[in-house]
Amino acid sequence: EATLDLAERRRIRSAIRELQRQELERDEETLASKRFRPECSSHRQYNKENWPLSRHLEEEQQAVLAALSEQLEAITSVEELTKLLRAAGEYEERKLIRAAIRKLRAKEIE
């Protein structure tokens, strides 16, 4: 709303400035707390609770990747490897398949 009273305008402006100052202080406090918060401790706490499960899943995934790598060494066709690559869902699986494709292509070039 428009007001013609200059004193009222001054009070409004000073109230707005005060609110902006408070907001800046809150933002600075938030940034400071994020900046100096040790992230690894919260990550450790989370992993501490889920450690047995995550360790079991990680070991299982390593076994699957080892079996896949043996299977990939037996394949000698880039087309077959490409089909496997398209069917693979996990990043690590795709990574192994791409490496096998690179090896086959390097052997073909030699």
ROSE-4610 file (N, C-alpha, C; in Angstrom, 1 decimal, always signed):
// ROSE-4610
residu = [E/E/E/A/A/A/T/T/T/L/L/L/D/D/D/L/L/L/A/A/A/E/E/E/R/R/R/R/R/R/R/R/R/I/I/I/R/R/R/S/S/S/A/A/A/I/I/I/R/R/R/E/E/E/L/L/L/Q/Q/Q/R/R/R/Q/Q/Q/E/E/E/L/L/L/E/E/E/R/R/R/D/D/D/E/E/E/E/E/E/T/T/T/L/L/L/A/A/A/S/S/S/K/K/K/R/R/R/F/F/F/R/R/R/P/P/P/E/E/E/C/C/C/S/S/S/S/S/S/H/H/H/R/R/R/Q/Q/Q/Y/Y/Y/N/N/N/K/K/K/E/E/E/N/N/N/W/W/W/P/P/P/L/L/L/S/S/S/R/R/R/H/H/H/L/L/L/E/E/E/E/E/E/E/E/E/Q/Q/Q/Q/Q/Q/A/A/A/V/V/V/L/L/L/A/A/A/A/A/A/L/L/L/S/S/S/E/E/E/Q/Q/Q/L/L/L/E/E/E/A/A/A/I/I/I/T/T/T/S/S/S/V/V/V/E/E/E/E/E/E/L/L/L/T/T/T/K/K/K/L/L/L/L/L/L/R/R/R/A/A/A/A/A/A/G/G/G/E/E/E/Y/Y/Y/E/E/E/E/E/E/R/R/R/K/K/K/L/L/L/I/I/I/R/R/R/A/A/A/A/A/A/I/I/I/R/R/R/K/K/K/L/L/L/R/R/R/A/A/A/K/K/K/E/E/E/I/I/I/E/E/E]
num = [1/1/1/2/2/2/3/3/3/4/4/4/5/5/5/6/6/6/7/7/7/8/8/8/9/9/9/10/10/10/11/11/11/12/12/12/13/13/13/14/14/14/15/15/15/16/16/16/17/17/17/18/18/18/19/19/19/20/20/20/21/21/21/22/22/22/23/23/23/24/24/24/25/25/25/26/26/26/27/27/27/28/28/28/29/29/29/30/30/30/31/31/31/32/32/32/33/33/33/34/34/34/35/35/35/36/36/36/37/37/37/38/38/38/39/39/39/40/40/40/41/41/41/42/42/42/43/43/43/44/44/44/45/45/45/46/46/46/47/47/47/48/48/48/49/49/49/50/50/50/51/51/51/52/52/52/53/53/53/54/54/54/55/55/55/56/56/56/57/57/57/58/58/58/59/59/59/60/60/60/61/61/61/62/62/62/63/63/63/64/64/64/65/65/65/66/66/66/67/67/67/68/68/68/69/69/69/70/70/70/71/71/71/72/72/72/73/73/73/74/74/74/75/75/75/76/76/76/77/77/77/78/78/78/79/79/79/80/80/80/81/81/81/82/82/82/83/83/83/84/84/84/85/85/85/86/86/86/87/87/87/88/88/88/89/89/89/90/90/90/91/91/91/92/92/92/93/93/93/94/94/94/95/95/95/96/96/96/97/97/97/98/98/98/99/99/99/100/100/100/101/101/101/102/102/102/103/103/103/104/104/104/105/105/105/106/106/106/107/107/107/108/108/108/109/109/109/110/110/110]
x = [+0.8/+0.0/+0.9/+0.4/+1.1/+0.8/+1.8/+1.7/+2.4/+1.8/+2.4/+3.2/+3.1/+3.8/+5.2/+6.1/+7.6/+8.1/+7.6/+8.1/+7.7/+6.5/+6.0/+6.8/+7.2/+8.0/+9.4/+10.0/+11.2/+11.2/+10.1/+9.9/+9.8/+9.1/+8.9/+10.2/+11.0/+12.3/+13.3/+13.3/+14.2/+13.7/+12.4/+12.0/+12.4/+12.3/+12.7/+14.2/+15.0/+16.4/+16.8/+16.1/+16.3/+16.0/+14.9/+14.5/+15.6/+16.1/+17.1/+18.4/+18.8/+19.9/+19.8/+18.7/+18.4/+18.5/+17.9/+18.0/+19.4/+20.2/+21.6/+22.4/+22.1/+22.8/+22.4/+21.1/+20.7/+21.4/+21.5/+22.2/+23.6/+24.3/+25.7/+25.9/+25.0/+25.1/+24.9/+24.0/+23.7/+25.0/+25.5/+26.7/+27.9/+28.1/+29.2/+29.0/+27.8/+27.6/+27.8/+27.4/+27.6/+29.1/+29.8/+31.2/+32.1/+31.8/+32.7/+32.2/+31.1/+30.5/+31.3/+31.8/+32.6/+31.6/+31.8/+30.8/+31.1/+32.4/+32.7/+32.2/+32.0/+31.5/+30.0/+29.2/+27.8/+27.8/+28.7/+28.7/+29.1/+30.1/+30.5/+29.3/+28.6/+27.4/+26.4/+26.1/+25.2/+25.7/+26.9/+27.5/+27.6/+27.8/+27.9/+26.6/+25.5/+24.2/+24.0/+24.4/+24.2/+25.4/+26.4/+27.7/+27.6/+27.0/+27.0/+26.2/+25.2/+24.4/+25.2/+25.8/+26.5/+27.8/+28.4/+29.6/+29.3/+28.1/+27.7/+27.4/+26.7/+26.3/+27.5/+28.5/+29.7/+30.5/+30.6/+31.3/+30.6/+29.3/+28.5/+28.7/+28.7/+28.9/+30.3/+31.3/+32.7/+32.7/+32.0/+32.0/+31.3/+30.2/+29.5/+30.5/+31.2/+32.1/+33.2/+33.7/+34.8/+34.3/+33.1/+32.6/+32.3/+31.9/+31.6/+32.9/+34.0/+35.3/+35.8/+35.6/+36.0/+35.2/+33.9/+33.0/+33.4/+33.8/+34.2/+35.4/+36.4/+37.6/+37.4/+36.3/+36.0/+35.3/+34.7/+34.0/+35.0/+34.9/+35.8/+35.1/+33.9/+33.1/+32.7/+33.0/+32.6/+31.1/+30.4/+29.0/+28.3/+28.9/+28.3/+28.6/+29.8/+30.1/+29.2/+28.9/+28.0/+26.6/+26.1/+24.8/+24.8/+25.9/+26.0/+26.0/+26.7/+26.8/+25.4/+24.7/+23.3/+22.4/+22.6/+21.8/+22.2/+23.5/+24.0/+23.3/+23.1/+22.4/+23.4/+24.3/+25.2/+26.4/+26.9/+28.0/+29.2/+29.5/+30.7/+30.7/+29.6/+29.5/+29.7/+29.1/+29.4/+30.8/+31.5/+32.9/+33.7/+33.5/+34.2/+34.0/+32.8/+32.4/+33.1/+33.1/+33.8/+35.3/+35.9/+37.3/+37.6/+36.7/+36.8/+36.7/+35.8/+35.6/+36.9/+37.5/+38.7/+39.8/+39.9/+41.0/+40.8/+39.6/+39.3/+39.7/+39.3/+39.6/+41.1/+41.8/+43.3/+43.9/+43.4/+43.9/+43.7/+42.5/+42.1/+43.1/+43.4/+44.3/+45.7/+46.1/+47.5/+47.5]
y = [-1.2/+0.0/+1.2/+2.3/+3.5/+4.4/+5.0/+5.9/+7.2/+8.3/+9.6/+10.1/+9.4/+9.7/+9.3/+10.2/+9.9/+9.1/+9.4/+8.7/+7.2/+7.0/+5.6/+4.9/+5.6/+5.0/+4.6/+5.5/+5.2/+4.0/+3.8/+2.7/+1.4/+1.5/+0.3/-0.1/+0.9/+0.6/+0.0/+0.6/+0.0/-1.4/-1.6/-3.0/-4.0/-3.5/-4.4/-4.6/-3.6/-3.8/-4.8/-4.6/-5.5/-7.0/-7.2/-8.5/-9.1/-8.3/-8.7/-9.0/-8.2/-8.5/-9.8/-10.0/-11.3/-12.5/-12.3/-13.4/-13.7/-12.7/-12.9/-13.6/-13.2/-13.8/-15.3/-15.6/-17.0/-17.8/-17.2/-17.8/-18.1/-17.1/-17.2/-18.3/-18.4/-19.4/-20.8/-20.9/-22.2/-22.6/-21.7/-22.0/-22.4/-21.7/-22.0/-23.4/-23.7/-25.0/-26.1/-25.9/-26.9/-26.9/-25.8/-25.8/-26.5/-26.4/-27.0/-28.3/-28.8/-30.0/-31.2/-32.1/-33.2/-34.2/-34.3/-35.1/-36.6/-37.0/-38.4/-39.0/-38.3/-38.9/-39.3/-38.4/-38.8/-40.0/-40.0/-41.2/-42.4/-42.3/-43.5/-44.0/-43.0/-43.4/-44.2/-43.7/-44.4/-45.8/-45.9/-47.2/-48.1/-47.5/-48.3/-49.1/-48.4/-49.1/-50.2/-49.9/-50.8/-51.6/-51.6/-52.2/-53.6/-54.5/-55.9/-56.1/-55.5/-55.6/-55.1/-53.9/-53.3/-54.2/-54.7/-55.5/-56.8/-57.4/-58.6/-58.4/-57.3/-56.9/-56.6/-56.0/-55.6/-56.9/-57.8/-59.1/-59.9/-59.9/-60.6/-59.9/-58.6/-58.0/-58.3/-58.3/-58.6/-60.0/-61.0/-62.3/-62.4/-61.6/-61.6/-61.0/-59.9/-59.3/-60.2/-61.0/-61.9/-63.0/-63.5/-64.5/-63.9/-62.7/-62.0/-61.8/-61.4/-61.2/-62.5/-63.6/-64.9/-65.2/-64.9/-65.2/-64.3/-63.1/-62.2/-62.6/-63.2/-63.6/-64.8/-65.5/-66.6/-66.2/-65.0/-64.5/-63.8/-64.2/-63.6/-62.8/-62.5/-61.7/-60.4/-59.3/-58.0/-57.8/-58.5/-58.4/-59.0/-60.1/-60.7/-59.8/-59.2/-58.3/-57.1/-56.6/-55.5/-55.8/-57.0/-57.4/-57.5/-58.0/-58.0/-56.6/-55.7/-54.4/-53.7/-53.9/-53.3/-53.9/-55.2/-55.9/-55.6/-55.1/-54.9/-53.7/-53.9/-52.8/-52.0/-52.7/-52.1/-51.4/-50.3/-49.5/-50.4/-51.1/-51.9/-53.0/-53.6/-54.6/-54.0/-52.9/-52.2/-51.8/-51.4/-51.1/-52.2/-53.4/-54.6/-55.0/-54.9/-55.3/-54.4/-53.1/-52.1/-52.4/-52.8/-53.1/-54.3/-55.3/-56.5/-56.2/-55.3/-54.9/-54.2/-53.3/-52.6/-53.6/-54.6/-55.7/-56.4/-56.8/-57.5/-56.6/-55.4/-54.5/-54.3/-54.2/-54.0/-55.3/-56.5/-57.7/-57.7/-57.3/-57.3/-56.3/-55.2/-54.2/-54.8/-55.5/-56.2/-57.2]
z = [+0.0/+0.0/+0.0/-0.6/-0.6/+0.6/+1.1/+2.3/+2.0/+2.5/+2.2/+3.5/+4.6/+5.8/+5.7/+5.7/+5.6/+6.8/+8.0/+9.2/+9.1/+8.6/+8.4/+7.3/+6.3/+5.2/+5.8/+6.6/+7.3/+8.1/+8.9/+9.8/+8.9/+7.8/+6.9/+6.3/+5.8/+5.3/+6.3/+7.5/+8.5/+8.9/+8.9/+9.3/+8.1/+6.9/+5.8/+5.9/+6.1/+6.3/+7.4/+8.5/+9.6/+9.3/+8.6/+8.1/+7.2/+6.3/+5.3/+6.1/+7.1/+7.9/+8.6/+9.2/+9.9/+9.0/+7.8/+6.8/+6.4/+6.2/+5.8/+6.9/+8.2/+9.3/+9.4/+9.2/+9.2/+8.0/+6.9/+5.7/+6.0/+6.6/+7.0/+8.0/+9.0/+10.0/+9.4/+8.5/+7.8/+7.0/+6.2/+5.4/+6.3/+7.4/+8.3/+8.9/+9.3/+9.8/+8.8/+7.5/+6.5/+6.1/+6.1/+5.7/+6.7/+8.0/+9.0/+9.6/+9.0/+9.6/+9.0/+9.8/+9.3/+8.6/+7.3/+6.5/+6.7/+6.8/+6.9/+8.2/+9.3/+10.5/+10.3/+9.6/+9.4/+8.4/+7.4/+6.5/+7.3/+8.2/+9.0/+9.8/+10.4/+11.3/+10.4/+9.2/+8.4/+8.0/+7.7/+7.3/+8.5/+9.7/+10.9/+11.1/+10.8/+11.0/+9.9/+8.7/+7.6/+7.1/+7.9/+7.5/+7.2/+8.0/+7.6/+6.3/+6.1/+4.8/+3.6/+3.8/+2.7/+2.4/+3.4/+3.2/+2.4/+2.8/+2.2/+0.7/+0.4/-0.9/-1.8/-1.2/-1.9/-2.2/-1.3/-1.6/-2.7/-2.6/-3.6/-5.0/-5.0/-6.3/-6.9/-6.0/-6.4/-7.0/-6.4/-6.9/-8.3/-8.5/-9.7/-10.8/-10.5/-11.4/-11.8/-10.9/-11.2/-12.1/-11.9/-12.8/-14.2/-14.2/-15.5/-16.2/-15.5/-16.2/-16.8/-16.1/-16.7/-17.9/-17.9/-19.0/-20.2/-19.9/-21.0/-21.7/-21.0/-21.6/-22.6/-22.4/-23.3/-24.6/-24.5/-25.7/-26.6/-27.9/-28.9/-30.0/-29.8/-30.8/-30.2/-30.9/-30.5/-30.5/-31.4/-31.5/-30.2/-29.7/-28.5/-27.3/-27.3/-26.2/-26.2/-27.4/-27.5/-27.1/-27.4/-26.9/-25.3/-24.8/-23.3/-22.7/-23.4/-22.9/-22.9/-23.9/-24.0/-22.9/-22.5/-21.6/-20.1/-20.0/-18.6/-17.9/-16.7/-15.9/-15.0/-14.5/-13.5/-14.2/-13.6/-14.2/-14.2/-13.2/-13.1/-14.2/-14.4/-15.5/-16.8/-17.1/-18.4/-18.5/-17.4/-17.5/-17.9/-17.3/-17.7/-19.1/-19.6/-20.9/-21.9/-21.6/-22.5/-22.6/-21.4/-21.4/-22.3/-22.2/-23.0/-24.5/-24.9/-26.3/-26.7/-25.9/-26.3/-26.5/-25.6/-25.8/-27.1/-27.4/-28.7/-29.9/-29.8/-31.0/-31.1/-30.0/-30.0/-30.6/-30.3/-30.9/-32.4/-32.8/-34.2/-35.0/-34.4/-35.0/-35.2/-34.1/-34.2/-35.3]
